[in-house]
C-alpha cells in the first residue's frame, strides 16, 4: 500500500496528539471582523491545557500578545480561551491554519471573538 502524505496544514501538538485540521475557507465577514479585533476564541480545549501550551500552538500562526484560558468560579478551565494577536493577519492565519488542530487529544475549534 502506498503511504499517504500528510495534509500540509495538519498539526499535532502536545502529548502525542495525532492528526490535525485541514485549512477551511474563511468567509469574508469573518475576515473583516477579525481584522477589527485581532482576537480569536478557541473552543473544545482539553481542561488540562494551560495558557503557555496554547500560546506555543498559536504562535505558529503569528505574534501572540495574550492568551486567557477561561475559568469557572473555582478556577478550573472551562475548555475555552481567547487569544490576542499583534495584528489581524496573524489572527486570521490562526483561524485558517489551526482550525481542527489536535492538542492533548482534543480537536480545537477557532472563530472570531464576538465579545470584543
C-alpha positions as CSV (number, residue, x, y, z in Angstrom):
1,X,0.0,0.0,0.0
2,X,1.2,3.5,-0.8
3,X,2.0,5.9,2.0
4,X,-0.2,8.9,2.2
5,X,1.4,12.3,2.5
6,X,0.1,14.3,5.5
7,X,-2.1,17.2,4.6
8,X,0.1,20.4,4.5
9,X,-1.9,22.0,7.2
10,X,-2.2,19.0,9.6
11,X,-0.7,19.6,13.1
12,X,-0.4,17.5,16.2
13,X,0.7,19.1,19.4
14,X,1.4,18.0,23.0
15,X,1.2,14.6,24.5
16,X,1.3,12.7,21.2
17,X,-1.9,14.1,19.7
18,X,-2.4,12.7,16.2
19,X,-4.0,14.0,13.1
20,X,-4.9,17.6,12.7
21,X,-7.1,20.1,11.0
22,X,-7.4,21.0,7.4
23,X,-7.5,24.5,6.2
24,X,-11.1,25.7,5.7
25,X,-12.1,28.7,3.7
26,X,-12.9,31.6,6.0
27,X,-16.0,33.7,5.0
28,X,-15.4,37.3,4.1
29,X,-17.5,38.6,7.0
30,X,-15.2,36.6,9.4
31,X,-12.1,38.1,7.8
32,X,-13.5,41.6,8.2
33,X,-14.5,41.2,11.8
34,X,-11.2,39.5,12.8
35,X,-9.4,42.4,11.1
36,X,-11.1,44.8,13.5
37,X,-10.2,42.9,16.7
38,X,-7.1,40.7,16.3
39,X,-8.6,38.4,18.8
40,X,-10.0,34.9,18.4
41,X,-12.0,32.5,20.5
42,X,-10.7,28.9,21.0
43,X,-13.2,26.2,22.0
44,X,-13.0,22.4,22.7
45,X,-9.8,22.6,24.6
46,X,-8.8,19.9,27.0
47,X,-9.2,21.2,30.5
48,X,-5.6,20.3,31.2
49,X,-4.2,22.8,28.5
50,X,-2.6,25.8,30.1
51,X,-2.1,29.2,28.6
52,X,1.6,28.5,27.8
53,X,0.8,25.4,25.8
54,X,-1.9,27.2,23.9
55,X,0.4,30.1,23.2
56,X,3.0,27.8,21.8
57,X,0.5,26.4,19.3
58,X,-1.0,29.7,18.4
59,X,2.5,31.2,17.9
60,X,2.8,29.1,14.7
61,X,0.3,31.5,13.1
62,X,1.9,34.8,14.3
63,X,2.9,37.0,17.2
64,X,0.7,36.2,20.2
65,X,0.1,39.1,22.6
66,X,-2.0,37.4,25.3
67,X,-3.8,34.1,26.0
68,X,-6.6,33.9,28.5
69,X,-7.9,30.4,29.5
70,X,-11.5,31.0,30.7
71,X,-12.2,29.5,34.1
72,X,-15.1,28.9,36.4
73,X,-15.5,30.4,39.9
74,X,-13.3,27.6,41.4
75,X,-10.5,28.4,38.9
76,X,-11.0,25.3,36.7
77,X,-10.7,25.6,33.0
78,X,-14.0,25.9,31.0
79,X,-12.3,24.3,28.0
80,X,-12.1,27.6,26.0
81,X,-9.9,30.6,25.7
82,X,-9.3,33.9,23.9
83,X,-6.1,34.6,22.1
84,X,-5.0,38.2,21.2
85,X,-2.6,38.5,18.3
86,X,-0.4,41.5,17.5
87,X,-2.1,42.0,14.1
88,X,-5.2,41.0,12.2
89,X,-3.3,38.9,9.7
90,X,-2.0,36.6,12.4
91,X,-5.5,36.2,13.9
92,X,-6.9,35.3,10.5
93,X,-4.0,32.9,9.8
94,X,-4.7,31.1,13.1
95,X,-8.3,30.6,12.1
96,X,-7.4,29.4,8.6
97,X,-4.5,27.1,9.6
98,X,-5.1,25.9,13.1
99,X,-8.8,25.0,13.0
100,X,-9.1,21.4,14.0
101,X,-5.5,21.2,15.4
102,X,-5.3,18.4,18.0
103,X,-3.9,19.4,21.4
104,X,-3.8,16.7,24.1
105,X,-6.2,14.6,22.1
106,X,-8.8,17.3,21.5
107,X,-9.5,18.9,18.2
108,X,-9.8,22.6,18.8
109,X,-12.3,25.0,17.2
110,X,-11.4,28.6,16.3
111,X,-13.5,31.6,15.4
112,X,-13.5,35.4,15.7
113,X,-14.0,36.6,19.3
114,X,-17.5,38.1,19.3
115,X,-17.1,39.6,22.7
116,X,-14.6,42.3,21.8
